[in-house]
Amino acid sequence: MQFWTKVEAGDYPNYNAVLSVLINNQTRTLQNAYGAAPSNCEGLGDKNEGRVDLPPGVYSWKAKYLTDSVSGTITIIRDTCVLQEVKF
């Protein structure tokens, strides 16, 4: 599965802050943003910063940026790359 965001860190007040995502005790950081939703995981190119390999199941996730946070759940399906946008 792959987390992604349209928001660049520079759009927030603190350019040097890191957007981090926690899922299944794994933390990923997002430092790149996209102008539009990728059509699939290959559309993310070599920007694998938000990639997490998980077995099929339902997972809770939480993203943080400075004092803001957002959370949700995601269903992982075998042999499918699931894209999850992180929106604040």
C-alpha positions as CSV (number, residue, x, y, z in Angstrom):
1,M,0.0,0.0,0.0
2,Q,1.1,3.5,-0.6
3,F,0.4,6.8,1.3
4,W,0.5,10.0,-0.7
5,T,-0.4,13.7,-0.3
6,K,-1.2,16.7,-2.5
7,V,0.1,19.0,0.2
8,E,3.8,20.0,0.1
9,A,5.5,20.8,3.4
10,G,6.2,24.3,2.1
11,D,2.4,25.0,2.0
12,Y,2.4,24.7,5.8
13,P,3.9,27.4,8.2
14,N,6.9,25.2,9.1
15,Y,8.7,24.1,5.9
16,N,11.2,21.9,7.8
17,A,8.5,19.9,9.6
18,V,7.9,16.3,8.5
19,L,4.6,14.7,7.7
20,S,4.7,11.2,9.2
21,V,2.3,8.3,8.9
22,L,2.0,5.4,11.4
23,I,0.4,2.1,10.4
24,N,0.9,-1.3,12.0
25,N,3.8,0.0,14.1
26,Q,5.6,1.2,11.0
27,T,6.3,4.9,10.4
28,R,6.7,6.5,7.0
29,T,7.5,10.1,6.1
30,L,6.1,12.0,3.2
31,Q,8.3,14.8,1.8
32,N,7.0,14.8,-1.8
33,A,3.6,15.8,-3.0
34,Y,1.6,15.2,-6.2
35,G,-0.5,17.6,-8.2
36,A,-3.2,15.1,-8.8
37,A,-4.1,11.6,-7.6
38,P,-1.8,9.0,-9.0
39,S,-3.7,6.4,-11.1
40,N,-1.9,3.5,-9.5
41,C,1.2,2.8,-7.4
42,E,3.4,2.9,-10.5
43,G,2.3,6.5,-11.0
44,L,4.3,7.4,-7.9
45,G,7.5,6.5,-9.7
46,D,10.5,6.0,-7.4
47,K,9.0,8.0,-4.6
48,N,8.5,5.0,-2.3
49,E,8.7,7.1,0.9
50,G,5.1,6.3,1.8
51,R,5.1,2.6,0.8
52,V,4.2,-0.1,3.4
53,D,4.1,-3.8,2.6
54,L,1.3,-5.4,4.7
55,P,-0.5,-8.7,4.6
56,P,-4.3,-8.6,3.6
57,G,-6.5,-7.1,6.4
58,V,-7.9,-4.0,7.8
59,Y,-5.5,-1.5,9.4
60,S,-5.8,1.7,11.3
61,W,-3.4,4.5,10.4
62,K,-2.6,8.0,11.8
63,A,-0.7,10.8,10.1
64,K,0.8,13.8,12.0
65,Y,2.1,17.2,10.9
66,L,3.3,19.5,13.6
67,T,0.3,19.6,16.0
68,D,-2.3,18.4,13.4
69,S,-3.3,14.8,13.0
70,V,-5.7,12.8,10.9
71,S,-6.5,9.1,11.1
72,G,-8.5,6.4,9.3
73,T,-8.7,2.7,8.4
74,I,-7.7,1.0,5.2
75,T,-8.4,-2.5,3.8
76,I,-5.4,-4.2,2.2
77,I,-6.2,-6.7,-0.5
78,R,-3.8,-9.4,-1.7
79,D,-1.9,-8.6,-4.9
80,T,-3.3,-5.1,-5.0
81,C,-1.6,-1.8,-4.3
82,V,-3.9,0.4,-2.4
83,L,-3.4,4.2,-2.5
84,Q,-4.4,6.3,0.5
85,E,-4.3,10.0,0.3
86,V,-3.3,11.9,3.5
87,K,-5.4,15.1,3.8
88,F,-5.2,17.6,6.6
